[in-house]
Each structure stands twice: as C-alpha cells, then as structure tokens.
C-alpha cells in the first residue's frame, strides 16, 4: 500500500509512495472504476471529495493539499486515503489514473502541467488557468504526453442553460441576433478571515462565474467572436478584489451577446439567458414566436425531454474514451481569450478586436439536449 500521513503528527508531509506490488495490474482502457486523485482541498475540492465518495464509478485513492491547510479528505480516515503536501509524492503513485484539480486558480496551470508530465490524465475545475497563454501551454503539454485534458462542464449541466441550448438547437427562433444574461447578488460570500488569500478568494469567486457564463455564451452562439468590450468594478470593501464584470461580445454575422455579473449589486436578479432571434425570443422558460398574422404567441418550454446529466457523469464518459467530451481544452482556450480581451478592454476603455479567430469547438452532446 502507499504510504500515508500519521494523523497524530503535526506534519502534513507524507513520505514517498511505495510502488504497486508485483500482482498489481495497470488500469485497463475502460476501467470499471476510475482511480482518481484530488489536488487542492479548498471549498471546491472538499465538495468534489464528498460528491465523488457517493459515486461507485470513481475511487478517490489520495489527495494533495500543497498549501498544507487540510490533513485529510472529508469523512475519511487519514489511514485510508492519504493527503500529501508534496505534489511529487501524489504524482508518483502508480494507482492514480486521473487527477482532478481544484484549489486557487493561479496555481491550477502549474499543477496540471506537472500532472500531465507525470503521465496522468487531467480534469480541472473551471476556470482552468489565468490566461489564454497558459491554456495553450497546457494543450501542448497534453499533446506531448498523450494524455487527456478537460475542464469540468459545471454550468453546462444545469437545467436552465440546457433548456436555452435546446431552444437554440431547435432553430425555432430562427437565426439568433442577441443573447443576454444578468446575474446579480447582494454580496460575495465572506472569505475565511484567517486566510491571507481572502482578497484572492473573492476575485476567484467572480472569475468562476465569469468563466462559466462566457463558456455558456460561446456554446449558445456558434459563431466567430469579433470584438469584446469589458468593464470591471472593484469591491467596495477591497480595491484588490473585483465585485462586477460586464462583457459584451460582437459575433459575426451581426450577433451580439452580453454577460453582466455583479456580486455586490445590493439586489438579487437572475435572468437566465434571454435570447432574441429572427422569428421570436426566449425568456425564463417561455418561448415567444411571431405568427403569420403578426401576433406573438408564447408557451412554456418543456423540460421533460432533457435526460439527466451531471458533471461527474460527463467526466466518466471522457475517462472511458467516449468521443463526445463535454468541455474540451479548445473550448477553454476560446473562453479565456474572450475574458483576456475583456480585461484589456476594461484597462484601456476600448473595444478589443479578436484576431486570429477564437473558436469554441467540441461541446455538449447534441443528443443530451
């Protein structure tokens, strides 16, 4: 068995793992269970640990918390599932097929690169890194290693988005001309006051929302983004963190989209996706269509035709070699390029042109919508 942390000791460092015994067998191409390790045991990592423990298709064999803030996986004795403080100890385990990376956003790219170089498949919580250059480097590292690199499709699995996506796919609205989403909240959840990362955690919270909604935007509008205008607002309590992010994107031919996320708006407003097309519109679960008479009819959109899907089911499909990967690395690069342009626009006050073209390739399984 691999070495483990002594739960009675103060140190969080685990010794190097022992190699698998002579009778051990390498993971097959289509394993019954995916042998997974977690990197980063922040709030997101703890959530994944608990959720995966309820899924018989996965076995979480170990974890790593490089910042030394967690001694064990939630609800698991340290003697059963070791938590390492050195990444190389975790990556040296032969019984780890895939690593799932959470933790601080600014550290995810480095963790992913090292995992790929160690021969592990990698799945990353969104956003996977801080800029498009890092994402390109990760794609190159995955190619060199011959390993899978994916980003968890967290918000794509939500019913609200999947209904909007199904409306677009049905072409009932005709060619889209606009898409809007507003997500306003009263305040950013308070970060751990004892953590020196409190400002960074607040910024990460906004970055997560921004990434996921821009990802949805690029999935709804399957066209080339041509221009981006962005605006960032600082938090009232700390200029070092951001409270609001507005991104307006012009697509060709003639489609515009806007995402407005504000975590300190003082009011709560969640519009979901508002869609406008040549033949009608969609809002809050209802579709509005222009009749031949010129009148507008409206009707609720049924959700009964949407089969249940979830993040871990999509991850499992990728792990078992199914070709319809939910959220590919190229998707992630496209999203981050738009966000990078929005940051540049916010700094300069100018509209930023996107050249060369950003492509949002690979996507939801069409049969799942």
C-alpha positions as CSV (number, residue, x, y, z in Angstrom):
1,X,0.0,0.0,0.0
2,X,1.1,3.6,-0.5
3,X,2.5,5.5,2.5
4,X,0.2,7.8,4.4
5,X,0.1,10.6,6.8
6,X,0.3,9.9,10.5
7,X,-2.9,11.6,11.7
8,X,-1.4,12.0,15.2
9,X,1.5,14.1,13.9
10,X,1.6,17.8,13.3
11,X,3.4,17.4,9.9
12,X,1.3,17.3,6.8
13,X,4.1,15.7,4.7
14,X,3.6,12.2,3.5
15,X,6.5,10.0,2.6
16,X,7.0,8.9,-1.0
17,X,4.6,6.2,-2.1
18,X,5.6,2.6,-2.4
19,X,5.4,1.1,-5.9
20,X,2.4,-1.2,-6.6
21,X,3.0,-4.8,-5.7
22,X,4.0,-7.4,-8.2
23,X,0.5,-8.6,-8.6
24,X,-0.9,-5.1,-9.4
25,X,-2.4,-4.6,-12.8
26,X,-2.3,-1.3,-14.8
27,X,-5.7,0.3,-15.3
28,X,-7.5,-1.0,-18.4
29,X,-8.6,1.3,-21.2
30,X,-12.2,1.1,-20.0
31,X,-11.9,0.7,-16.2
32,X,-14.8,-0.3,-14.1
33,X,-13.8,2.4,-11.6
34,X,-11.8,5.5,-12.3
35,X,-8.9,5.8,-9.9
36,X,-8.8,9.5,-9.1
37,X,-6.7,11.8,-7.0
38,X,-7.7,15.3,-5.9
39,X,-5.3,18.3,-6.0
40,X,-6.4,21.2,-3.8
41,X,-8.7,20.7,-0.9
42,X,-10.3,24.2,-0.7
43,X,-14.1,24.5,-0.6
44,X,-14.4,23.2,-4.2
45,X,-12.0,20.3,-3.6
46,X,-13.9,19.3,-0.4
47,X,-17.1,19.4,-2.4
48,X,-15.7,17.1,-5.1
49,X,-14.3,14.7,-2.5
50,X,-17.7,14.3,-0.8
51,X,-19.6,14.1,-4.1
52,X,-17.2,11.5,-5.6
53,X,-17.4,9.4,-2.5
54,X,-21.1,8.8,-3.4
55,X,-20.3,7.7,-6.9
56,X,-19.4,4.0,-7.2
57,X,-17.8,4.6,-10.6
58,X,-15.0,6.6,-9.0
59,X,-12.4,5.7,-6.4
60,X,-10.6,8.6,-4.8
61,X,-7.3,7.0,-3.8
62,X,-5.4,10.0,-2.5
63,X,-5.3,13.8,-2.4
64,X,-2.8,16.6,-2.2
65,X,-3.0,20.0,-0.5
66,X,0.2,21.8,-1.3
67,X,-0.7,24.7,0.9
68,X,-0.9,22.4,3.9
69,X,-4.3,23.5,5.0
70,X,-6.1,20.1,5.1
71,X,-4.8,17.0,6.8
72,X,-7.4,14.5,5.4
73,X,-10.2,14.0,3.0
74,X,-13.6,14.9,4.4
75,X,-15.3,12.0,6.2
76,X,-12.3,9.7,5.5
77,X,-9.7,8.5,8.0
78,X,-6.1,9.6,7.1
79,X,-5.1,5.9,7.2
80,X,-7.5,5.1,4.4
81,X,-6.9,7.9,1.9
82,X,-3.6,9.8,2.3
83,X,-3.3,13.5,1.8
84,X,0.1,14.7,0.7
85,X,1.6,18.1,1.0
86,X,4.1,17.5,-1.8
87,X,2.7,17.2,-5.3
88,X,5.5,14.9,-6.5
89,X,4.5,12.3,-3.8
90,X,1.0,12.1,-5.1
91,X,2.0,12.1,-8.8
92,X,4.4,9.2,-8.1
93,X,1.6,6.9,-7.2
94,X,1.1,4.2,-9.8
95,X,-2.5,3.7,-8.8
96,X,-3.6,7.2,-9.9
97,X,-5.0,7.3,-13.4
98,X,-6.5,10.8,-13.3
99,X,-6.1,13.9,-11.2
100,X,-8.9,16.4,-10.6
101,X,-7.5,19.9,-9.9
102,X,-9.3,22.5,-7.7
103,X,-7.5,24.9,-5.4
104,X,-6.5,28.6,-6.1
105,X,-6.9,29.5,-9.8
106,X,-3.5,30.9,-10.1
107,X,-1.9,27.6,-9.2
108,X,-4.0,25.3,-11.4
109,X,-2.0,25.5,-14.6
110,X,1.3,24.6,-12.8
111,X,-0.4,21.6,-11.1
112,X,-1.9,20.5,-14.4
113,X,1.4,20.8,-16.3
114,X,3.2,18.7,-13.7
115,X,0.4,16.1,-13.6
116,X,0.5,15.7,-17.4
117,X,4.2,15.4,-17.4
118,X,3.9,12.6,-14.9
119,X,1.6,10.7,-17.3
120,X,-1.7,11.4,-15.6
121,X,-5.0,12.4,-17.3
122,X,-6.2,15.8,-16.0
123,X,-9.6,17.3,-15.4
124,X,-9.7,20.9,-14.0
125,X,-12.3,22.9,-12.2
126,X,-13.3,26.0,-14.2
127,X,-11.6,28.3,-14.8
128,X,-8.5,26.1,-15.5
129,X,-5.9,28.9,-15.5
130,X,-5.5,32.7,-15.5
131,X,-4.8,33.5,-19.2
132,X,-5.0,32.0,-22.7
133,X,-1.2,31.6,-23.0
134,X,-1.3,29.2,-20.1
135,X,-4.1,27.3,-21.7
136,X,-2.2,26.9,-24.9
137,X,0.8,25.6,-23.0
138,X,-1.4,23.1,-21.2
139,X,-2.8,21.9,-24.5
140,X,0.7,21.4,-25.9
141,X,1.8,19.5,-22.7
142,X,-1.2,17.2,-23.1
143,X,-0.3,16.6,-26.7
144,X,3.3,15.7,-25.9
145,X,2.2,13.4,-23.0
146,X,-0.6,11.8,-25.0
147,X,-2.9,12.4,-22.0
148,X,-6.5,13.7,-21.8
149,X,-7.0,17.3,-20.7
150,X,-10.5,18.5,-19.9
151,X,-12.4,21.2,-17.9
152,X,-15.4,20.2,-15.8
153,X,-18.6,21.5,-17.6
154,X,-20.0,22.7,-14.3
155,X,-22.6,25.2,-15.5
156,X,-23.4,23.3,-18.8
157,X,-25.2,20.6,-16.8
158,X,-27.7,23.0,-15.3
159,X,-31.3,22.7,-16.5
160,X,-31.6,26.4,-17.1
161,X,-28.8,26.5,-19.6
162,X,-29.7,23.2,-21.2
163,X,-33.2,24.5,-21.9
164,X,-31.8,27.6,-23.6
165,X,-29.4,25.5,-25.5
166,X,-32.2,23.2,-26.7
167,X,-34.1,26.2,-27.9
168,X,-31.2,27.4,-30.0
169,X,-30.6,23.9,-31.4
170,X,-34.3,23.6,-32.4
171,X,-33.9,26.7,-34.6
172,X,-37.4,27.8,-33.6
173,X,-36.2,31.3,-33.0
174,X,-34.5,31.5,-36.4
175,X,-31.0,33.0,-36.6
176,X,-30.0,34.5,-33.3
177,X,-29.4,38.2,-33.1
178,X,-28.9,38.7,-29.4
179,X,-28.3,36.9,-26.1
180,X,-28.2,38.5,-22.6
181,X,-27.6,37.2,-19.1
182,X,-27.7,39.1,-15.8
183,X,-26.5,37.5,-12.6
184,X,-26.7,39.9,-9.6
185,X,-26.2,39.0,-5.9
186,X,-26.1,41.0,-2.7
187,X,-22.5,40.3,-1.7
188,X,-19.6,37.9,-2.3
189,X,-19.6,35.2,0.4
190,X,-17.2,36.1,3.1
191,X,-13.8,34.5,2.7
192,X,-12.0,32.8,5.7
193,X,-10.9,35.8,7.8
194,X,-7.8,33.9,9.0
195,X,-6.6,33.3,5.4
196,X,-4.1,35.6,3.7
197,X,-5.8,34.7,0.5
198,X,-9.1,36.4,1.3
199,X,-8.9,39.1,-1.4
200,X,-7.7,36.4,-3.9
201,X,-10.6,34.2,-2.9
202,X,-13.1,37.0,-3.6
203,X,-11.5,37.6,-7.0
204,X,-11.6,33.9,-7.7
205,X,-15.4,33.8,-6.9
206,X,-16.1,36.3,-9.6
207,X,-13.7,34.7,-12.1
208,X,-15.5,31.4,-11.7
209,X,-18.9,32.9,-12.5
210,X,-17.4,34.9,-15.4
211,X,-15.7,31.9,-17.0
212,X,-18.8,29.7,-16.7
213,X,-21.2,32.3,-18.2
214,X,-18.8,33.2,-21.1
215,X,-18.5,29.4,-21.7
216,X,-22.3,29.2,-22.0
217,X,-22.3,32.2,-24.3
218,X,-19.9,30.6,-26.8
219,X,-21.9,27.4,-26.7
220,X,-25.2,29.2,-27.5
221,X,-23.7,31.3,-30.3
222,X,-21.8,29.1,-32.6
223,X,-20.1,31.9,-34.5
224,X,-16.8,33.7,-34.5
225,X,-16.4,36.4,-31.8
226,X,-15.1,39.5,-33.5
227,X,-15.0,42.2,-30.8
228,X,-15.1,42.5,-27.0
229,X,-15.8,45.3,-24.6
230,X,-15.4,44.8,-20.9
231,X,-15.7,46.6,-17.6
232,X,-14.5,45.5,-14.2
233,X,-15.7,47.1,-10.9
234,X,-13.7,46.8,-7.6
235,X,-15.3,45.6,-4.4
236,X,-16.5,48.3,-2.0
237,X,-14.6,46.7,0.8
238,X,-11.3,46.0,-1.0
239,X,-9.9,47.5,-4.2
240,X,-7.7,44.5,-4.6
241,X,-10.7,42.3,-5.5
242,X,-13.4,42.6,-8.1
243,X,-17.1,42.8,-7.5
244,X,-18.6,43.0,-11.0
245,X,-17.7,42.1,-14.6
246,X,-19.6,43.1,-17.7
247,X,-18.6,41.5,-21.0
248,X,-20.1,42.5,-24.3
249,X,-19.2,40.4,-27.4
250,X,-19.9,41.0,-31.0
251,X,-20.1,37.9,-33.2
252,X,-20.3,37.5,-36.9
253,X,-22.6,37.8,-38.7
254,X,-24.3,40.6,-36.6
255,X,-25.0,38.8,-33.3
256,X,-24.2,40.5,-30.0
257,X,-24.2,39.0,-26.5
258,X,-23.7,40.3,-23.0
259,X,-22.9,38.8,-19.6
260,X,-23.3,41.1,-16.6
261,X,-22.2,39.5,-13.3
262,X,-22.4,41.6,-10.1
263,X,-21.8,40.0,-6.7
264,X,-22.3,43.2,-4.7
265,X,-25.2,44.8,-6.5
266,X,-27.4,45.2,-3.4
267,X,-30.2,43.4,-5.2
268,X,-30.8,39.9,-6.4
269,X,-31.6,39.4,-10.1
270,X,-31.1,36.2,-12.1
271,X,-32.5,36.4,-15.6
272,X,-31.1,33.3,-17.0
273,X,-30.4,33.5,-20.8
274,X,-32.6,36.0,-22.7
275,X,-32.5,35.1,-26.4
276,X,-33.7,37.0,-29.4
277,X,-33.9,35.7,-33.0
278,X,-35.4,36.5,-36.3
279,X,-38.7,34.6,-35.5
280,X,-39.1,35.2,-31.8
281,X,-37.5,35.1,-28.4
282,X,-36.9,33.1,-25.2
283,X,-37.0,34.2,-21.6
284,X,-37.5,32.5,-18.2
285,X,-38.6,29.1,-19.6
286,X,-41.0,30.5,-22.1
287,X,-40.7,30.9,-25.9
288,X,-42.3,33.7,-27.8
289,X,-42.9,33.2,-31.5
290,X,-44.2,35.6,-34.2
291,X,-47.2,34.1,-36.0
292,X,-48.0,34.7,-39.7
293,X,-50.8,37.1,-38.6
294,X,-48.2,39.2,-36.9
295,X,-49.3,38.3,-33.4
296,X,-46.9,36.9,-30.8
297,X,-47.7,33.6,-29.2
298,X,-46.0,32.3,-26.0
299,X,-45.8,28.9,-24.5
300,X,-43.8,27.2,-21.7
301,X,-40.8,25.1,-22.7
302,X,-41.0,21.5,-21.6
303,X,-38.0,20.2,-19.5
304,X,-39.2,16.6,-19.6
305,X,-37.3,15.8,-22.8
306,X,-34.0,16.7,-21.1
307,X,-32.3,13.5,-19.9
308,X,-30.5,13.8,-16.5
309,X,-26.8,14.6,-16.8
310,X,-24.3,15.7,-14.3
311,X,-20.6,16.8,-14.1
312,X,-19.3,13.5,-12.9
313,X,-21.2,11.5,-15.5
314,X,-19.7,13.7,-18.2
315,X,-16.2,13.2,-16.6
316,X,-16.8,9.4,-16.6
317,X,-17.7,9.5,-20.3
318,X,-14.4,11.2,-21.1
319,X,-12.5,8.8,-18.9
320,X,-14.0,5.8,-20.7
321,X,-12.9,7.1,-24.0
322,X,-16.2,8.2,-25.4
323,X,-15.6,10.8,-28.1
324,X,-18.2,13.4,-27.1
325,X,-16.2,15.3,-24.4
326,X,-18.4,17.8,-22.7
327,X,-15.8,20.6,-22.3
328,X,-12.6,20.4,-24.3
329,X,-9.4,22.2,-23.9
330,X,-10.0,24.1,-27.1
331,X,-13.4,25.3,-25.6
332,X,-11.5,26.6,-22.5
333,X,-8.9,28.4,-24.6
334,X,-11.7,30.2,-26.5
335,X,-13.4,31.3,-23.3
336,X,-10.2,32.6,-21.7
337,X,-9.3,34.5,-24.9
338,X,-12.6,36.4,-24.6
339,X,-12.1,37.1,-20.9
340,X,-8.5,38.3,-21.6
341,X,-9.8,40.7,-24.2
342,X,-12.5,41.9,-21.7
343,X,-9.8,42.6,-19.1
344,X,-7.7,44.5,-21.7
345,X,-10.8,46.5,-22.7
346,X,-11.5,47.4,-19.1
347,X,-8.0,48.7,-18.7
348,X,-8.0,50.8,-21.9
349,X,-11.6,51.7,-22.2
350,X,-11.5,50.5,-25.8
351,X,-13.3,47.8,-27.9
352,X,-10.8,44.9,-28.5
353,X,-10.8,43.1,-31.8
354,X,-10.2,39.4,-31.7
355,X,-7.6,38.2,-34.2
356,X,-7.0,35.4,-35.0
357,X,-10.4,33.9,-34.7
358,X,-11.5,32.3,-31.4
359,X,-13.2,29.0,-31.9
360,X,-15.5,27.2,-29.4
361,X,-15.1,23.7,-30.7
362,X,-16.4,20.5,-29.2
363,X,-19.4,20.8,-27.0
364,X,-22.3,19.4,-25.3
365,X,-23.5,16.1,-26.7
366,X,-26.2,17.1,-29.1
367,X,-28.3,14.1,-28.0
368,X,-28.3,15.3,-24.4
369,X,-30.2,18.4,-25.2
